Amino acid sequence: MPTFPPAYRWTLGVFLIVVAATWWRPLYPAEQALHHSLTVLGLVALVLVQRRRPLPYPSFLLIVIFLVLHSVAARWIYSFVPYDDWTDSLLGVRLNELFGWRRNNFDRLVHLSYGLCFGPVLFARLRESGRGIRSAALTSVEVVLSTSAAYELFEWAVALTLAPGAAEAYNGQQGDMWDAHKDMALATCGAVVAVAAAAAVAYRRIGSIAAQSSPG
């Protein structure tokens, strides 16, 4: 059976509540269901990982954070997440006006968070398996980049398969011909930043251990 200590169960429970809330009177039920097919795959993979080689809680939490962001975005099919209304209500600021954006950029946040969340998880797992810091760091970034590219190819297949309107609703390009490239670049940048931080911590830990074990 999967290993879910209390902290894991609470985190998973909050995630399921968020998912249920996003399905309250759905605005785009068909498109949201298509997006959530990936959520289901992610949850199945998470359970399988927990059953075979349980993740430390920080890694588990990072994966759930990404799935929460994806679930929120799926309700508004990424292109229509009302973050401007949220920040206006809370802070009196509309982000698109503040930064001069001409599109809804919540999808950019999700792609960036993919690298930020999964990069260090992969790094930690590779370190556990005996990889050196440099090798684990490089491989983690490579995996994030390659899986991001695979997802963009999946979106291309969706665009070829579905009707143009449905494909645009799912892919959320919002008229940007470089959307796929920017998404991959953001995921990779997120991975580089997060993995670099994790590698720095690992080097510092090794240095601290070496200093403690040195004579005198």
N, C-alpha and C positions, 0 to 999 in steps of 0.2 A: 504493500500500500504506500501511496505518496506520503512523504514526511512533511507535515504542516504543524509546527509548534504554534503556540498562541499568537505570537506577533505576525506570523505568516497568515494565519487564519483571519485575524482582524484586517490585515491589509487586503487580502483577497475578498473579504466581505465588503469592505468599502468600495472596492472596484466593482463588484457585482451590483451594488446599490447605484453606483454612477451609471453603469450600463442600463439598468432598469429605468432610471430617470430619463436617460436619453431616448428611451422608447415610449415615453409618455406623449401621446398624440403626435406621432412622428410626422414630420413635414414632407419627407421624401422616402416613404417606406421601402420601395423597391431598391433604390440606390443605397439606402442605409443598410439594408440587408446584404447587399453585395459587398459593401465595405466590411461588414461584420463577419463575412466568411473568413477574412484574414484574422479577425479577433479570435474566432473559434480555433483556427489553426494555431495561433499563438498560445492560447490557453492549453490546448492539448499538448503542445510541445513543452510548455512549462511543467505540466503535471508529469509528463514522461521523464523530464530531467530530474524533477524532485524525487521520482521513484527510484531512479538509478544512481544519480550522484547529486544529492541535495545541494542547492546553491546556498551560500552564506546570505544572511538577511539583506545586507546592502545591495547585493546583486539582484535578489528577488524583488526588492523595492524599486530599483531602477527599471526593471522590465515592466512592472505594474504601472509605474508612472507613465511610461511610453504608451502602454495600452489604454490608459485613461485619456491621454491626449488624443489618441487615435479615435476612441469611442466618442468623445465630445465633437471632434471634427466630423465624424461620420454622420451625426445627427443633421448637420447643416451641409452635408456633402462637400466639406472643406471650403468651397467657394463662398459660402454665405454665413460663416461663423460671425456672430454679432459682437466681436470683441470691442469694436468702437463704442457700442452702446454700453458695454460693461465698464470700460474705463471712464466713459463720460459720467456714468452714474456714481462710480466710486471716487474718481479723482477730478472730474470736470475736464477731462482731456480726451480728445479723439485722436488715436494714434495715427490714423491715415493723414489727418490734417497736420499733425505735429511733424511727421517725417516726410510729408509730401508723397505718400504712396498712392498709387492709382489702381491698386488691386487689393483683394483680400489676401493677406499674407499669413494666415493661420497655417496653411499647408507648409509654408517655409519653416515655421516653428516646429512642426511635427517632424519634418525631414531632418532638421538640425538636431532635434531631440533623439532621433534614431541613433545618430553617431555618438551623442553625448551619453546616452543610456547604455547602448550595447557595446560600445568600444571598451569601457573599463570592465564590463562583465566578461567579455571574451579574453581580455588581458589577464584577469584574475584566474580564469579557468586554465588558460595556457600555462601560467606560472605554476599552478597546482600540478600540472602534468609534467613539470620538469623543464619547461622552456626557459632559456635565458631572458633577461629583461628586454634586450634589443629585439631578439627574435619574436617574443610574444607581442611586443608593441607593433612591430611591422606587420605581423600576421593579422593582428586585430584590425588595424586600419584597412588592410587589403580585403578582409572579409566584409567589413562594412561597405567598402566601395563596390565590391563585386555583387553583394546582395542588393545594394541600391540600384545597380545597373540591371540586375535581373528583374527587379520590381518595375523599372521603367519599361523594360521589354514586355512585361506582362500588361502594362497599361497600353502599350502600342498594340498588342494583340486584342485588347478590349476595344480599342478604337477601330480596328479592322473588322471586328465581329459584330458589334452593336450598331444600331442606328446612330447617325451623327449626333443627334441631340442627347441620346442616352450616354454615348461615349464621352461627350463633353461634360455631362453632369457627373460622371464617375471620375474622369481624369482631372477635372478642375484646372485646366490649363489657363483659362481666363484670357485666351487670345495671345498668350506668350509662346512664341515658337521655340524659345530656349528654356521652357519650363523644366523639361527632363534634365537638362544639363545643370541648371541651377539647383535642382533638388539633389542630384548626386553630389554636387560640389558642397552643398551645405551639410549633408550627411557626413561626407569625408572630413570636412573642416571640424565638425563636432567631434568626430572620432579622434582626430589628431590632437585637439585640445584636451579632451578627457583622458586619452591614453597617455599623453605626455605628462599630465598631472599624476596619473597612477604610477607611471614609470619613475617619476621624480620621488614619489613617496617610497617606492621599492628600493631605489638607490640609497635614499636617506636611511631606510631601515637597515640595509646591509652595512652601511657605514657606521651606524650606531652599534650594531652587533660586533663589528670588527674592533671598534674602539673599546668596548667593554671587555672583550676577550684578550686584548693586547696586554702584555706584561707591564707592570709598573703603574 
